[in-house]
Amino acid sequence: MFKQYNMNQVILPLDLEMKLQENDIAFTVHDLVEQIPNEAFADFLRVTGCPAYHPRMMMK
């Protein structure tokens, strides 16, 4: 089990003029990582201990 996270949560930036442009590489990295199938992360699952952060989030 991985810790739950939400990439679409609403937060206000400290400076409202600071926004990512639509062609920023961060959006490309996000899209590429989201295309990785869940089966690729199966080896990272653990049943004991504290839940880990999802590998997708760690790659971003």
N, C-alpha and C positions, 0 to 999 in steps of 0.2 A: 504494500500500500504506500502511495506517495502522499505528501501533504497537498492539500487542495490550494490552487492559486487561480486567480482570475486576471487575465491580461486586459480585460475590457472594463475594469473598475474605473469609476469616475473620480478623478482627483484634479484639483486645480493647480496649475503650475505656479511657482512663486512669482514669476514674471510673466504676465499674460502675453507679452510680445514674443516670448521664447516658445516657438513651436517648431516641430520637425517639418521640413518641406516634404511634399508628396513623393519626391524622387529620392528621399534619404535611403541610404543602404540598410538602415535598421529595419525597414519594411520588407526588404528583400530577404534579409536573414530570417526574420520572423516567418515569412511564407515558406522558405526552404526547410526550416526546422519543423514546421507544422506538417509538412508532407511526409516526414519520416513515419513509417507505420508503427503502431504500438508494439508489435511483436519484436521490434528491434530493441526495445527497452526491457524485455522480459528478464534478461539476466541480472538486471539491477534490483529486481524486487526482493525484499526481505520480509520475513514474517515476524522476526523478533526485533526488539529495540524500538527506538523512536522512528516514526516515519521519515523517510528522506524526502528532500525536495525532488520534484520530477526532473529527470534528465533533460527534458525539453527546455524547462526554465533555466537550467544551469548552462545549456548550450547558447542560449540567447544572451 
